[in-house]
C-alpha cells in the first residue's frame, strides 16, 4: 500500500530513489510496530521481542521509535 510508487517513469526512464524506498518501508514498519505495541499493552497480542535487562514494553517501544526515526531520515528534505 505504501510502497506503490517505488518506480517513477520520468523522461522515458525509470527513476528509483532508494532513500524514499527505505523511508516508505520504515514508516510502514513503524506504524505496524506501534499498533502491535498498543495491542500488546492491552494484552490482545503477545509482546514477542526481548532485550536482556529491559522490559518488553520498552523493547517494543524502542523498536517503533527506531523505525520512525529511520523513516524521518528518509523523508527529510525530500521535495
N, CA, C and O of each residue as an XYZ file, in Angstrom:
316
protein
N       0.823     -1.178      0.000
C       0.000      0.000      0.000
C       0.873      1.250      0.000
O       0.674      2.144     -0.823
N       1.826      1.318      0.905
C       2.690      2.488      0.994
C       3.736      2.470     -0.108
O       4.125      3.517     -0.625
N       4.194      1.263     -0.466
C       5.277      1.140     -1.434
C       4.701      0.897     -2.831
O       5.118     -0.026     -3.530
N       3.758      1.719     -3.223
C       3.145      1.557     -4.531
C       3.948      2.267     -5.598
O       4.073      1.773     -6.718
N       4.495      3.426     -5.257
C       5.155      4.257     -6.253
C       6.674      4.205     -6.085
O       7.321      5.237     -5.910
N       7.228      3.011     -6.140
C       8.678      2.857     -5.995
C       9.383      3.285     -7.264
O      10.388      3.994     -7.215
N       8.864      2.861     -8.387
C       9.459      3.222     -9.678
C       8.626      4.330    -10.320
O       7.422      4.170    -10.521
N       9.255      5.430    -10.635
C       8.570      6.517    -11.316
C       9.068      6.587    -12.751
O      10.269      6.512    -13.009
N       8.145      6.730    -13.667
C       8.504      6.842    -15.072
C       8.680      8.315    -15.387
O       7.714      9.078    -15.374
N       9.929      8.722    -15.672
C      10.204     10.131    -15.904
C      11.202     10.264    -17.049
O      12.275      9.660    -17.026
N      10.837     11.059    -18.045
C      11.687     11.325    -19.211
C      12.097     10.048    -19.936
O      13.232      9.935    -20.399
N      11.201      9.108    -20.037
C      11.485      7.882    -20.761
C      12.304      6.871    -19.988
O      12.677      5.837    -20.542
N      12.598      7.138    -18.720
C      13.393      6.221    -17.915
C      12.703      5.998    -16.568
O      11.928      6.831    -16.099
N      13.006      4.861    -15.967
C      12.511      4.614    -14.627
C      13.465      5.227    -13.621
O      14.681      5.065    -13.722
N      12.908      5.928    -12.655
C      13.713      6.575    -11.622
C      13.448      5.864    -10.304
O      12.304      5.786     -9.856
N      14.498      5.347     -9.685
C      14.380      4.628     -8.430
C      15.169      5.371     -7.365
O      16.378      5.558     -7.500
N      14.493      5.791     -6.312
C      15.142      6.512     -5.226
C      15.177      5.593     -4.007
O      14.145      5.350     -3.381
N      16.354      5.085     -3.672
C      16.495      4.131     -2.584
C      16.156      4.756     -1.233
O      15.614      4.089     -0.352
N      16.475      6.029     -1.077
C      16.190      6.692      0.198
C      14.686      6.769      0.459
O      14.245      6.521      1.581
N      13.907      7.103     -0.541
C      12.452      7.153     -0.394
C      11.888      5.753     -0.178
O      10.952      5.573      0.600
N      12.448      4.771     -0.858
C      12.013      3.392     -0.670
C      12.237      2.943      0.773
O      11.351      2.338      1.377
N      13.419      3.236      1.331
C      13.708      2.879      2.724
C      12.773      3.629      3.662
O      12.307      3.064      4.651
N      12.495      4.892      3.364
C      11.612      5.687      4.208
C      10.193      5.129      4.215
O       9.567      5.049      5.272
N       9.685      4.745      3.059
C       8.333      4.183      2.994
C       8.259      2.836      3.694
O       7.281      2.540      4.381
N       9.284      2.026      3.523
C       9.326      0.740      4.198
C       9.413      0.920      5.712
O       8.700      0.246      6.457
N      10.274      1.816      6.171
C      10.431      2.047      7.605
C       9.186      2.673      8.217
O       8.838      2.358      9.355
N       8.511      3.552      7.488
C       7.295      4.157      8.041
C       6.178      3.130      8.167
O       5.432      3.139      9.146
N       6.058      2.247      7.183
C       5.020      1.214      7.300
C       5.356      0.237      8.429
O       4.458     -0.198      9.150
N       6.637     -0.113      8.593
C       7.026     -0.976      9.710
C       6.869     -0.257     11.050
O       6.522     -0.886     12.050
N       7.119      1.039     11.078
C       6.939      1.814     12.299
C       5.486      1.882     12.735
O       5.176      1.752     13.919
N       4.604      2.087     11.776
C       3.171      2.113     12.096
C       2.712      0.730     12.552
O       1.950      0.609     13.511
N       3.170     -0.297     11.872
C       2.808     -1.661     12.241
C       3.315     -2.014     13.641
O       2.583     -2.613     14.429
N       4.555     -1.649     13.955
C       5.085     -1.967     15.279
C       4.435     -1.111     16.365
O       4.322     -1.556     17.507
N       4.006      0.106     16.034
C       3.282      0.927     17.007
C       1.922      0.320     17.330
O       1.504      0.293     18.487
N       1.240     -0.163     16.304
C      -0.052     -0.818     16.526
C       0.134     -2.092     17.330
O      -0.657     -2.386     18.227
N       1.187     -2.859     17.008
C       1.480     -4.089     17.755
C       1.767     -3.774     19.224
O       1.324     -4.493     20.119
N       2.517     -2.686     19.463
C       2.832     -2.278     20.825
C       1.576     -1.899     21.600
O       1.409     -2.300     22.752
N       0.691     -1.126     20.968
C      -0.547     -0.733     21.643
C      -1.441     -1.935     21.936
O      -2.041     -2.025     23.008
N      -1.526     -2.855     20.982
C      -2.315     -4.064     21.227
C      -1.666     -4.944     22.290
O      -2.370     -5.622     23.039
N      -0.355     -4.945     22.366
C       0.348     -5.709     23.377
C       0.179     -5.128     24.772
O       0.186     -5.866     25.758
N       0.028     -3.817     24.862
C      -0.191     -3.192     26.165
C      -1.504     -3.647     26.785
O      -1.608     -3.785     28.004
N      -2.496     -3.879     25.949
C      -3.799     -4.340     26.429
C      -3.925     -5.857     26.412
O      -5.014     -6.403     26.592
N      -2.793     -6.536     26.193
C      -2.685     -7.991     26.198
C      -3.622     -8.665     25.186
O      -4.180     -9.730     25.449
N      -3.779     -8.028     24.037
C      -4.547     -8.618     22.935
C      -3.629     -9.500     22.096
O      -4.027    -10.575     21.650
N      -2.403     -9.040     21.886
C      -1.377     -9.815     21.190
C      -0.174     -9.935     22.115
O       0.015     -9.082     22.982
N       0.648    -10.976     21.954
C       1.823    -11.104     22.831
C       2.959    -10.182     22.389
O       3.157     -9.941     21.198
N       3.687     -9.682     23.359
C       4.900     -8.916     23.073
C       6.037     -9.916     22.968
O       6.405    -10.545     23.960
N       6.598    -10.069     21.775
C       7.496    -11.191     21.488
C       8.982    -10.860     21.579
O       9.791    -11.771     21.756
N       9.370     -9.595     21.464
C      10.787     -9.243     21.466
C      11.273     -9.007     22.888
O      10.560     -8.445     23.719
N      12.496     -9.446     23.153
C      13.093     -9.204     24.467
C      14.549     -8.773     24.301
O      15.262     -9.242     23.414
N      14.958     -7.879     25.172
C      16.357     -7.485     25.302
C      16.724     -7.776     26.753
O      16.012     -7.340     27.658
N      17.799     -8.489     26.995
C      18.145     -8.814     28.387
C      18.316     -7.547     29.238
O      19.040     -6.625     28.863
N      17.649     -7.524     30.362
C      17.732     -6.387     31.267
C      16.714     -5.298     31.004
O      16.688     -4.305     31.731
N      15.878     -5.447     29.996
C      14.862     -4.448     29.672
C      13.480     -5.091     29.708
O      13.341     -6.300     29.526
N      12.473     -4.277     29.943
C      11.105     -4.783     29.930
C      10.637     -4.948     28.487
O      11.207     -4.359     27.569
N       9.612     -5.740     28.300
C       9.094     -5.951     26.942
C       8.415     -4.694     26.409
O       8.403     -4.462     25.200
N       7.843     -3.869     27.314
C       7.247     -2.608     26.860
C       8.313     -1.683     26.275
O       8.119     -1.092     25.213
N       9.424     -1.566     26.970
C      10.488     -0.683     26.488
C      11.098     -1.210     25.198
O      11.456     -0.428     24.317
N      11.218     -2.520     25.079
C      11.781     -3.109     23.867
C      10.904     -2.816     22.664
O      11.412     -2.422     21.614
N       9.604     -2.999     22.794
C       8.710     -2.766     21.662
C       8.563     -1.283     21.350
O       8.425     -0.908     20.186
N       8.592     -0.441     22.368
C       8.540      0.999     22.120
C       9.807      1.457     21.403
O       9.742      2.301     20.510
N      10.952      0.909     21.785
C      12.207      1.268     21.126
C      12.209      0.842     19.673
O      12.733      1.557     18.819
N      11.635     -0.308     19.381
C      11.564     -0.783     18.001
C      10.716      0.154     17.147
O      11.094      0.486     16.023
N       9.569      0.582     17.678
C       8.704      1.502     16.936
C       9.401      2.839     16.712
O       9.330      3.400     15.619
N      10.073      3.352     17.737
C      10.782      4.630     17.612
C      11.923      4.521     16.610
O      12.155      5.450     15.837
N      12.633      3.404     16.613
C      13.725      3.204     15.666
C      13.229      3.258     14.224
O      13.819      3.941     13.387
N      12.144      2.540     13.934
C      11.595      2.562     12.574
C      11.121      3.962     12.184
O      11.333      4.388     11.049
N      10.490      4.672     13.097
C      10.005      6.010     12.776
C      11.147      7.012     12.613
O      11.028      7.959     11.835
N      12.256      6.816     13.339
C      13.428      7.681     13.132
C      14.058      7.429     11.769
O      14.483      8.373     11.103
N      14.124      6.175     11.348
C      14.652      5.858     10.020
C      13.764      6.465      8.940
O      14.262      6.980      7.939
N      12.444      6.404      9.144
C      11.518      6.985      8.177
C      11.669      8.502      8.108
O      11.610      9.079      7.022
N      11.860      9.145      9.242
C      12.021     10.602      9.222
C      13.315     10.997      8.516
O      13.358     12.022      7.836
N      14.372     10.192      8.669
C      15.608     10.452      7.934
C      15.364     10.348      6.432
O      15.855     11.172      5.661
N      14.613      9.346      6.025
C      14.383      9.133      4.598
C      13.555     10.216      3.954
O      13.767     10.556      2.790
N      12.602     10.767      4.707
C      11.746     11.812      4.154
C      12.300     13.212      4.390
O      11.697     14.188      3.944
N      13.434     13.335      5.081
C      13.999     14.643      5.383
C      14.475     15.325      4.106
O      15.234     14.735      3.337
N      14.049     16.527      3.877
C      14.422     17.348      2.709
C      14.100     16.670      1.380
O      14.823     16.859      0.402
N      13.036     15.892      1.333
C      12.623     15.320      0.037
C      11.480     16.167     -0.520
O      10.379     16.193      0.031
N      11.757     16.835     -1.590
C      10.750     17.716     -2.182
C      10.076     17.078     -3.350
O       9.200     17.685     -3.966
